[in-house]
Amino acid sequence: MHSTPLTTAVVSLIGLAGVLAWRVREGRTAVTLKKIVMPPLGMATGFCMFIVSAFRIPLLWGLGAFLIGAVVLAYPLLLTSDLHRQNGVIMMKRSSAFFAVIIVLAVVRYLARGFFDRFLTLEQTGALFYLLAFGMILRWRAKLFIAYRALTNSPDLAASPTPEESSASK
């Protein structure tokens, strides 16, 4: 597999633009349990990469990458997003720093990749960053799941229709 710095930069920018556009679109719709749980479940299929020996890394490296993602990189996302009730549905509440956090994380990932590519294969670097991202997303979505359950179990919202019930009645 051959990757030039220009190709890597262009693909990274396209990926960043895609993530930002998706987050803007998702932020305009009601949050459902499915929308919280599906991204980490879908992303979990990436563990299949470890079937191929080129992607394998030492277990401690993988655990370290996962923990750095879950503890360090998830922290800004935990601080800049939360759920709230609005007109009988649950919506994502983001601070203005949310997109700055996403951009900074992408820049850190891009710069760190250049560093790690000197010591690891492209596949191993990808595996480490996958584990970083998975740890980050899993912790962030777990926090949203807990917040969602707290909001849906409160008596005030119990009488309100869920987004699925609202669309079914239309």
C-alpha positions as a Python dict, from the first residue, in 0.01 Angstrom:
ca = {
    (1, 'M'): (0, 0, 0),
    (2, 'H'): (151, 336, -103),
    (3, 'S'): (43, 670, 39),
    (4, 'T'): (184, 1011, -40),
    (5, 'P'): (158, 1305, 202),
    (6, 'L'): (-64, 1490, -47),
    (7, 'T'): (-302, 1195, -82),
    (8, 'T'): (-318, 1155, 294),
    (9, 'A'): (-389, 1526, 344),
    (10, 'V'): (-663, 1535, 79),
    (11, 'V'): (-834, 1221, 207),
    (12, 'S'): (-811, 1350, 566),
    (13, 'L'): (-971, 1682, 466),
    (14, 'I'): (-1250, 1504, 278),
    (15, 'G'): (-1311, 1284, 581),
    (16, 'L'): (-1316, 1586, 812),
    (17, 'A'): (-1561, 1769, 586),
    (18, 'G'): (-1784, 1461, 577),
    (19, 'V'): (-1784, 1429, 957),
    (20, 'L'): (-1864, 1799, 1004),
    (21, 'A'): (-2147, 1789, 748),
    (22, 'W'): (-2292, 1475, 906),
    (23, 'R'): (-2277, 1630, 1255),
    (24, 'V'): (-2455, 1946, 1133),
    (25, 'R'): (-2731, 1739, 972),
    (26, 'E'): (-2767, 1511, 1275),
    (27, 'G'): (-2782, 1810, 1508),
    (28, 'R'): (-3103, 1930, 1347),
    (29, 'T'): (-3301, 1614, 1419),
    (30, 'A'): (-3429, 1455, 1738),
    (31, 'V'): (-3199, 1214, 1916),
    (32, 'T'): (-3320, 857, 1945),
    (33, 'L'): (-3172, 557, 2120),
    (34, 'K'): (-3094, 409, 1778),
    (35, 'K'): (-2899, 720, 1675),
    (36, 'I'): (-2688, 694, 1990),
    (37, 'V'): (-2617, 320, 1977),
    (38, 'M'): (-2574, 251, 1604),
    (39, 'P'): (-2249, 446, 1534),
    (40, 'P'): (-2037, 253, 1786),
    (41, 'L'): (-2199, -75, 1677),
    (42, 'G'): (-2130, 3, 1314),
    (43, 'M'): (-1779, 112, 1393),
    (44, 'A'): (-1717, -211, 1587),
    (45, 'T'): (-1710, -398, 1256),
    (46, 'G'): (-1368, -237, 1207),
    (47, 'F'): (-1225, -489, 1452),
    (48, 'C'): (-1233, -731, 1158),
    (49, 'M'): (-919, -556, 1033),
    (50, 'F'): (-723, -744, 1299),
    (51, 'I'): (-792, -1070, 1114),
    (52, 'V'): (-528, -953, 865),
    (53, 'S'): (-181, -990, 1016),
    (54, 'A'): (-57, -658, 870),
    (55, 'F'): (-293, -470, 1104),
    (56, 'R'): (-195, -653, 1421),
    (57, 'I'): (-25, -459, 1697),
    (58, 'P'): (89, -561, 2047),
    (59, 'L'): (-204, -594, 2288),
    (60, 'L'): (-65, -329, 2526),
    (61, 'W'): (-35, -78, 2240),
    (62, 'G'): (-396, -142, 2145),
    (63, 'L'): (-515, -113, 2502),
    (64, 'G'): (-314, 206, 2547),
    (65, 'A'): (-459, 358, 2228),
    (66, 'F'): (-812, 267, 2333),
    (67, 'L'): (-764, 417, 2681),
    (68, 'I'): (-607, 737, 2546),
    (69, 'G'): (-908, 776, 2319),
    (70, 'A'): (-1157, 701, 2596),
    (71, 'V'): (-992, 909, 2869),
    (72, 'V'): (-810, 1195, 2695),
    (73, 'L'): (-964, 1247, 2352),
    (74, 'A'): (-1324, 1188, 2459),
    (75, 'Y'): (-1301, 1451, 2731),
    (76, 'P'): (-1353, 1757, 2502),
    (77, 'L'): (-1652, 1586, 2338),
    (78, 'L'): (-1801, 1509, 2678),
    (79, 'L'): (-1767, 1875, 2777),
    (80, 'T'): (-1908, 2022, 2457),
    (81, 'S'): (-2219, 1812, 2400),
    (82, 'D'): (-2523, 1719, 2602),
    (83, 'L'): (-2887, 1626, 2556),
    (84, 'H'): (-3190, 1836, 2645),
    (85, 'R'): (-3566, 1831, 2597),
    (86, 'Q'): (-3716, 2058, 2336),
    (87, 'N'): (-4081, 2052, 2227),
    (88, 'G'): (-4135, 1702, 2362),
    (89, 'V'): (-3830, 1545, 2195),
    (90, 'I'): (-3469, 1504, 2295),
    (91, 'M'): (-3218, 1715, 2105),
    (92, 'M'): (-2840, 1740, 2109),
    (93, 'K'): (-2713, 2054, 2275),
    (94, 'R'): (-2370, 2152, 2153),
    (95, 'S'): (-2146, 2432, 2265),
    (96, 'S'): (-1990, 2657, 2004),
    (97, 'A'): (-1659, 2483, 2077),
    (98, 'F'): (-1783, 2146, 1947),
    (99, 'F'): (-1665, 2192, 1588),
    (100, 'A'): (-1336, 2343, 1705),
    (101, 'V'): (-1280, 2029, 1914),
    (102, 'I'): (-1351, 1805, 1612),
    (103, 'I'): (-1110, 2006, 1394),
    (104, 'V'): (-835, 2004, 1659),
    (105, 'L'): (-874, 1627, 1703),
    (106, 'A'): (-842, 1580, 1325),
    (107, 'V'): (-528, 1796, 1313),
    (108, 'V'): (-373, 1609, 1607),
    (109, 'R'): (-451, 1279, 1436),
    (110, 'Y'): (-299, 1395, 1107),
    (111, 'L'): (20, 1527, 1270),
    (112, 'A'): (59, 1223, 1495),
    (113, 'R'): (14, 992, 1199),
    (114, 'G'): (316, 1152, 1031),
    (115, 'F'): (517, 1078, 1344),
    (116, 'F'): (401, 718, 1383),
    (117, 'D'): (446, 639, 1013),
    (118, 'R'): (822, 659, 1072),
    (119, 'F'): (808, 364, 1315),
    (120, 'L'): (504, 161, 1214),
    (121, 'T'): (355, 36, 892),
    (122, 'L'): (62, 225, 744),
    (123, 'E'): (-170, -58, 848),
    (124, 'Q'): (-47, -60, 1208),
    (125, 'T'): (-83, 317, 1231),
    (126, 'G'): (-438, 284, 1100),
    (127, 'A'): (-511, 16, 1360),
    (128, 'L'): (-384, 238, 1644),
    (129, 'F'): (-589, 536, 1529),
    (130, 'Y'): (-895, 317, 1485),
    (131, 'L'): (-862, 208, 1849),
    (132, 'L'): (-813, 571, 1960),
    (133, 'A'): (-1127, 675, 1772),
    (134, 'F'): (-1328, 377, 1895),
    (135, 'G'): (-1238, 451, 2257),
    (136, 'M'): (-1335, 815, 2209),
    (137, 'I'): (-1667, 740, 2037),
    (138, 'L'): (-1761, 461, 2276),
    (139, 'R'): (-1714, 675, 2587),
    (140, 'W'): (-1891, 975, 2431),
    (141, 'R'): (-2187, 766, 2317),
    (142, 'A'): (-2205, 591, 2656),
    (143, 'K'): (-2242, 932, 2821),
    (144, 'L'): (-2514, 1027, 2571),
    (145, 'F'): (-2688, 692, 2632),
    (146, 'I'): (-2696, 754, 3008),
    (147, 'A'): (-2823, 1110, 2956),
    (148, 'Y'): (-3088, 986, 2711),
    (149, 'R'): (-3210, 721, 2954),
    (150, 'A'): (-3227, 980, 3233),
    (151, 'L'): (-3434, 1213, 3015),
    (152, 'T'): (-3668, 940, 2888),
    (153, 'N'): (-3723, 798, 3236),
    (154, 'S'): (-3822, 1134, 3382),
    (155, 'P'): (-4198, 1174, 3447),
    (156, 'D'): (-4217, 1501, 3250),
    (157, 'L'): (-4117, 1335, 2925),
    (158, 'A'): (-4303, 1010, 2978),
    (159, 'A'): (-4630, 1173, 2871),
    (160, 'S'): (-4473, 1322, 2556),
    (161, 'P'): (-4465, 1118, 2236),
    (162, 'T'): (-4127, 982, 2127),
    (163, 'P'): (-3992, 1092, 1785),
    (164, 'E'): (-4089, 753, 1642),
    (165, 'E'): (-4446, 787, 1775),
    (166, 'S'): (-4471, 1143, 1642),
    (167, 'S'): (-4371, 1037, 1289),
    (168, 'A'): (-4598, 730, 1300),
    (169, 'S'): (-4900, 942, 1377),
    (170, 'K'): (-4839, 1174, 1080),
}
